[in-house]
Amino acid sequence: MPDFDMIIRGGRVVDGSGAEPFAADVAIRGGRIASVGRVDGTASEMLDADGALVTPGFIDIHTHYDGQVSWDPVLAPSVQHGVTTVVMGSCGVGFAPCRATDRDRLIRLMEGVEDIPGVALSEGITWDWESLEDYMDAIDVPHAIDFAVQVTHDPLRVYVMGDRAEAGEPARDDDIAAMRDLTRRALEAGAIGFTTGRTDLHRTADGEWTPASEATGAELAGIARAFEGLDHGVLQAVNDFDLERDDPDAFAREFAILESFARAGGGRPFSLSLMQRDFAPGQWRRIIEEAERLKADGVDMHLQTAPRGIGVILGLQCTFHPFIGFPSYKAIAHLPLAERVAAMKDPAFKKRLLLETSEKMAGDGSAIPPLADKLLATIDFVSCKLFKLGDPPDYEQSVDNSVYKMAERAGVSPLEMIYDILLEDEGRAFLYFPIYNYTDLNYQAVHEMMTHPQAIMGLSDGGAHVGTICDASFPTYLLAHWTKPRSDGRTIAVEQAVHMLTGKQAAYLGLTDRGLIREGMKADINVIAPQALRLHPPRMVQDLPAGGQRLLQAATGYRAMLVSGKVVVRDDRVTDARPGRLVRAGPRGAGRMAAE
């Protein structure tokens, strides 16, 4: 009988701790790492890692697979980027707890906030649950990778308050007590955290504010007290500090609410999204200052950051493009792509459209935020940050490569240049617009944010915004882009990049059984060929339930990806192995080593 199930032979181990890489074999037995070093013995399978990096599986703490997990055993696109554990239920939106009468309401909420087609959610979600504990039981079936659940504020508020859950309706003391009790039950059943969303960009598909967006500080603090006495669980929030509203006191008011929320959480870790916003370009530094103040005062506060611009993909196949508000385009918007392209190639149609102006898209009945109207009103400025991604995709380009400069060189308006580009490849061409983190057209702010001591890697939104982004590729981008030499000197050592994706994430979540290549740890492992590691351009596919479409982005360089010792990706292709399961946090969970 073989000594081990598998031996990964001859790789450079980057163990997830931040320590320098070292040459070692890794032996696996029973889904755990049995030995690290020079391994002698036999194995059922030998995996050649010569010239490759051997890392822990990546952990993505900010995803939205809450609906997809009930119909999709693979959880793409995260599975394509070295991610072996995802945390769902970010930004306060999810699907449990939920009464049968509220199912469509939560679908409309997720469709508007996270740009997931409502028809796909309606067709794909199994709905064999009501409570969040029921939800965890229902989805705890074999998948390619592991997944953890968070309690989400919006469905919790709807479940307790019913029609009174509308934004701006204050929760009564008994409402808060009920939400706290339900949160506590879910945490004790293995939920890994609680999340809330407070941003003007989040609207339901009907254009309404999200239920929890204007919750009081008393409500948030009251729910957070569900964590008292527990030694597991995290709190998470997203907040744009009322950026869409002209209110000079908004930041101080909103941060005070978040501070009371974090302090009420029984000492559990709290994370807040951090990004550079064009309409408030210095706000991120103020957030960092406040985070440092809280950390110095004993609050375990973290900042979720991204390794590149947070942008949208624009195209005739996508959710957004600059012409969706133009009267001539709106008249053909319902047509199949080929028919729209044929109409737009007509010189008379093009001339007519380019003389028009976009109609207002935001407002009552629309999920489109006011920011979209602002951007379209300044299209010449925006075009300085519009780029063709290319192959391989280049997310860090100068203004010389922008649509604005392309138009200038061609002697046409930026809007006409956008029009012509979007018709390329029979209407399948894309433009990239880094709406956040690229105000200065460089990565100085990105580097400063993600290397801050309180930063953690997040914001990928895996499973969400399927018609506008594919940022689940963040892990591949971090390794493939930031560990290479740069002219500005801002590089990240490979061991630090891997730590940011593994050990640091596991420590934040309190998952002590993964995130490191150590004996006894769960055998969630990536074998990566660093010279071959690269991203491919995003592409639109129609593989969601009911024929829904989404952007996917492939990668090459993943020689193997293991979950609990089983190969789920081999040579960049997903296998039929399904060792992934629900990760239950806390004493009853699989997310902690048995010895604890």
N, C-alpha and C positions, 0 to 999 in steps of 0.2 A: 504493500500500500504506500502511495507517495507520502513524503513527509509534509508537503504543503499542497494547497490547492493551486497556487501560482507563485512563481518567482519572477519579479521584474528585474532583469539582469542588466547591469552595466550603465545605468543612467547617472546623471548628476542630480542629487536630491536637493530640492529647495524645500525645506521642511515646514514652512509656514510660520516659523517663529521670528523671521527677520534675520536669522543667522546666515552666514555665507554658504553657498552651495558646496556639497561634498560628494565624492564618488561613493556609491553604495548600491547594494542590491536591496530589494524590498520583498520579503516573503509574506504570503497571505494564507491564513487558515480560518475557515469558518466565518468569513466576512470581516475578519479583523486583521490588523497588521501584526504578524507573528515575530518578525525579525527585521532589523535594519542594520546593514553593514555588509561584511563578507559572508554570504549565505551559502553553505554547503548543504547538499541534500537533493532530493528528488521532488518533482512537482507534477501535478496533472497538466499544467500548462506553463511553458516558459515564454515570457514576453521580452523581446529584445528592445532595450532602451538605449542602445549605443548612440551617442550623440544627442540624446534627448534629455529634457528636464523632467524630473519626476516630482510632482507637486501634490499637495492635498487638493481635493475637489473644491471648486469655488463655491462660495455662499453668497447668494443675492438676497439682500435684506428688504428690497423694495419692488414687489411685483404685484400683478393684478390677475392672477390665474384663477380667481375665485369661482368663476363660471366654467372656464375651460377645463378645470381639473375634473369636473364631473362627466365630461365626454371624451377627453383626450388623454390617453395613457402616456404620451411622449413629452408634453409640455415644451414644444418648440415655440419660440426660437432659443430659449435658455439652454436646452440640452445640446445645442450646436456650439456652445461657447464655453465649455468646461464647467458649467454650473451643475453641481450635484445636489444642492439644497436650495430651494427657493422659499422665501417668506411672503405669503399672500396677505391680502387685506390691508393694503396701504391707503393712506389719504382718507380714511373714514368710510370708504364705500365697499360694500360686500353684499352677500345674499343670505345672511342669517344673523339673528333670528328673523323668521318671516312667516306670517300667516298666509294661507292660500289667497286671501283677498288682496294682499299687498304685493304679490309676485310681479305683476306688470309694472307697478310703481317703482320697484327696485331695478327692474330691467331698464326702464326709462332713465332712471338715475345713472346707472352704469353706462348706458349708451351715450348720454350727454357728457358726463364727466370724463370718461375714459375712452371714448370713441371706439366702442365695441358694438358691432351691428346688433340692433335689438332683435332682428329676425333670427340671427345666429344664436343669441342667448335664449330666445323663446324656444327654438327648436332643440337646442343642445342640452340645456340644463335639465337634470332629472327631477329636481324638486322633491326628493324623498326625505325631507326633513322639515322641521319647524324651528326647534331650538338650535343654538349653536353647537351644543353637544351632539344633537342628532346629525347635524351637518358634518361634524368631524367623523362620526361613525360611518356616514354614508360615503364619504370620499376616501376612507382608509382602505383602499384597494390597490393592487399592484400598478405602479407607474414606472417609467424609466428612471426618474430621479425622486429624491425626497422633497417633501413640502411641509411647511408649517403654517398655522392659521393664527390670525389676529382677530380680536373683537373689533368690529367697525362701528363707528358712532352713528352713522346715518341710519342703517337698518335697525339698530338698537333703539334709536329715538322713535322711529316709525312704529316699531313693535309695542313700545310702552305708551306712546302718546297718540297714536292713530292720526287723525286729521289735524290734531293740534301740533303735530311735529313740523309744520311749515316753518321755514326760516323766520326768525324774529319773534316767534311765539315762545315766551319763557317757560321753562320746565318748573313745575311745582316741586315742593319738597318731596312729596310722595313719588313723583316721576323720577327724581334723581335717585331716591332710595331704591326704586325698582331697577333702574339701569345699573346701579352699583351692584345690586344683588345678582343680576344676570351676568354681569361682567365677572364677578367673583366665581360664579359657578363654572363659567367657561374657562377661566384661568385654572381652576382646580381640575378641570377635565383635560388640560393640556394645551390650551391656547397660549401662544408665546408672547402676546402683547395686546395693547389697545391703541387704536389710531383714530385721529380726527383730522378734518380738513377745513381750513378757513381761508379760502381764496376766491376772489371775484371771477377768476377764470373758470371755475367749476360751476356748471349749470346742468340741470336735467335736460333731457332731449326736448322738453317743452319750454325751455328757457327759464325755468324757475330756479331760485336759489336752492342749494342743497339743504336738507333739513337741519343739519348741525352747524351750518356755516356761521350762524350768528349766536350760537349758544353762549350763555353767560359764563364768566369765570367760576361762579358758584357751581354751575352744572358740571363743568369740566373737572374741577377740584373734587366735587362730590363723587364722580365716577372713579377718579383716580385713587380714591381711598379704598377701592376694592383690592389694591395691591398690598395694603397694610398686613404685615405678618408673613407675607410670602417671600421666598428667596428666589423667585424666578419671575420673568416677564419684563417687557420693555414698553415704553410709551413713545408714540411717534405723532408728529404733527407737520402739516404743510400750511404755510401762511404767507400771503403776499402783502400783509399789513395794509390792506385796503388801498392798494396801489391805484386802482381804478377810480377811487373817490378822492376828490381834492380836499384832503383833511390833514393839516399839518400835525395834528395830535394823534394820528392813527397809529404810528409806529409805537409810541410809548404806551398807548392804551392796549394795543394788541399784545405787545411783549409782556406787559404786566399780567394779562390773562394766561399766557403760556407759562410764565414763571410760577403762578399759583398752581397751575396744572402739574408742572414738573415737581414742585415741592410737596404736593399732596400725594405723590406716588410711592410713598413708603421707602424712598431711597433707591428705587429702581432706575435703571438707565433711561434717559429721555433723549430723543433725537429730533432735530428740526432740519428741514430741507434748506440748503444754502446754494444760491446761484446769483450771478450778476444779471440784473434786469436792465434793459436798455433805458426804460423810462425812470429808473431810479438807480443809476450806475454805481453810486457809492453806498447803497443800502447794505450790501453784503459785508462791508467792513464794520458797519454799525452792529450787525448781527453777531459778528465775531467778537466784538468788544463786549457785548452783553453776555455771550456764551462764556467768555473768559471770566467775567465777573461772577457768574453763577458757579462756575467750576471752582473758583477760589473760595466760594462760600459753601462748598460742600455738595453742590448739586451735580450729579453724574450726567452732565450734558454733552451730547455729541452733535456733530453737524454732518448731515448727509450730503455728499458732493459727487460730482461727475467728472470723468477724465477727459471730456471734450465739450464743445458747445452743445447746448441742449437745443436741438433744432427740429424743424419740420421738413418733411419731404413734400414737395409740391408737384402736382402733375394732373393730367386729365383723368387718370385712374384713381387719384387720391381723394381724400376727404376735402382738402382745400387746394385752391390755386387762385391766382389773382383775378380770374375772370368770372368767378362764381356769382358775383353780384351785378354783372353787366346785363342789361336787358336782353341784348341779342343772344348772349350765351344762355341765359335762363330759359329762353324759348326753345333751346335744343338740349338742355341739360338732361332730359329724361331719355334721350336716345342712346342706343348702344355706342360704344367707343368708336367703332369704324364709321358710323354715320355722323357722329359729331366731328370727327376728323375731316371727313369729306366736306361737310358744311364749312368748316373753318378754313379749308384750303381754297375756298372760293374768294378771289380778290375783293369782290364787292362786299361780302360778309365781313372780311377782315377790315376793310376801310370803314364800314359802318360801325363796327364794334369799337375800333380805336378812337372814334370820335365821341363815344359815350363816356359816362362816368359811372362808377359803381354805385348801385343803390345801397342804402343802409341795410346791413345784415343782422346786426345785434338788436336786442330788444325783446319785447314780449313775444313768446312763442318760438323763440330761436335759441338754440344752445350755443350759438356763436358769441363769444365774448366781445365787449366793446373794443378791446385791443385790436381785433381784426380790422374794424373800420378805421381805427387810427393809422394802422400800417398801410392800408390801401390808399389813404389820403396823402401819404408821404412816400409814394411808390419810388420816386427818384432816389430818395434817401435809402429806402429799403433795398433797392437794387445794388447798392454798394456791398451788401451782405448776402446777395444771392449768387450761388455758384453751381456749376456743373460738377458733380462729384468725381466722375471719371472711373476708371478701372485700372488699378485698385482705387477705391474711393479715398479722396483726399479731403479731410474735414478741416484742415488748417491751411487755408489759402489766403493770399494777400488780395488787396483791393484790385490789383492789376488783372487778376483772373475773374473779377466779378462781372455780373451781367451789365452793370453800369459802364465799365470800361469796354466790354465787348460792344455795347451799343455805340459808345463814343467812337470807337475805331471803325464801326460799320456806317456811321453817319445816320443812325436811326434813333428813335426814342427808346428808353429802357423798356417801356411797355411793349413796343413792337418786337424787341429782341426776345422778351419773355414769350410772347406769342409764337414766334418762329421756333424757339427751342422746344416748347411743349408739343409742337407738331412733329418733332423728329421721331424716328423709329415708329411711325404710324401712331403717334400719340402716346407712346409708352415711355417717353423721356421724362426724367425727373430733374427738378432743381432742389438744391439744399439751402435752407434758410436757418442759420443758427440764431434763434430768437433770444436765447440767453447765453451767457458766458463768452460772448464774442464781441462785446461793445467796442473794444479797442482793436479789433481785427488781429488779435494775437492771443496766445495762451498764458500770458503772465498771470492774470487773475485765476485761471483754472489751476495752474500749478500752485499758486499760493493757497488757494482754498483746499485742494485735495491733500496737500502736505502739512496742513495745520495739525498740531498735536491732537485736537479734538475731532478731527475729520474721520469719517468712515465712508467707505465706498457705497453709494446707493443711487437712487433716482433712475434706474434702468427702465422702470415701468413695464417689465416683461409681461406680455399678454395683453397690454392696453395700447390705446392710440394706434390701433392696427392699420388705419388708413393714412397715418401721418408720420410715424417714426418707426425705427427698429433699434432702439437703444439697448435691447437685451444683449447686443454685441459689445457692450462696455468692457467686459472682462478681457475679451480678445484684443480690443483696442488698447487697453491699458498696457498689456504685455507687448503687443506688436509695435506700438508707437512710442511709448514713453521710455522704454528700456534701451532704445537705440540712441546713438550720438546725435545731439542737436546743436545747431549753430548758436543758440542762445545759452547753452550750457545747462538748461533745465532738464536734466534727465532723472530717472528714478532707477535705482539699482534693481536688478531682477528679484533679488531676495526681498526687497522692500515692497515691490509690486505684488509679489505672491502673498506676502504677509497681509497686505491691504485687502486681498480677496479671500483670505482663508482664516488664519489664526486670529487676526484682529476682529473679523466678523463674528467668529465663534465666541470669542471672549465677550463681545458686546451682548450677544444673545444669551449667553450663559450655557451654551452647548459644549459640554466638556468631552464629548466622545468623538469630535471631528475637528477639522481645521489644522491638524498637525500630522506630519509623518513620524509617528512614534509607535513603539510597541504597545499593543493593547487598544489602539485607536481604531475606529471604524475605517474600513478599507475603501474610503472614497478618495480616489487617486486619479490624477491626470498625467499622461505621458505625452509630452509636447515636443515637437521638433522645432526649435526656435527659429532656425533659418527659413523654414517653410511656413511659419505662422503668418497668415494674412487674412484680411477680410475681403469678401466679394461685394459687389454693389448690391444694394437692396433690390428686390424684385417683388412684383405684385402677383400673388397666387390666389386662387379661389378654392380654398379647401376647408372653409368654416362650414358649420351646419347651415342648411338652407341656401348653399351656394355663396355664402358671404366671403368677402375677400380681405386679405391682410398682406402687409409687407413682411417678408422674411429676408434674412441676410445670412448667407452661408459663410463658413470659414474653412480654411485648410490649415493643417499642422497638428491636429489632434490625432496622434498615433493611436491613442486609446484613452477612454474615460471609464473608470470603474466606480460603481456604487455598491457598497457592501461586498466588494470583491468580485462582482460580476461585471463583465465588459458590456457597457451600454452604448458606447461609441467605439468603432474600430475603423481606423483610416478615414475619419471624418464622416462616417455613415452610422446612423443609429441602427443598433441591432434589435433583435426580438426580445432581449432580456428585459425583465420588468421587476427589478429588486427594490425599487423606490416605494416608500410608504409615508404615511403621515408621521411627522415628528411631533410627539407630545412633550411639551416642556414640563418641568417640575418633577416631583418625586416619582410620579407614576409613569413618566415618559421615557421614550427611547433615546431622547436627546442628551441623556447623562449616563456616564459609565456606571455599571452595576456596583462598582466598589464604593460609590458615593452613597 
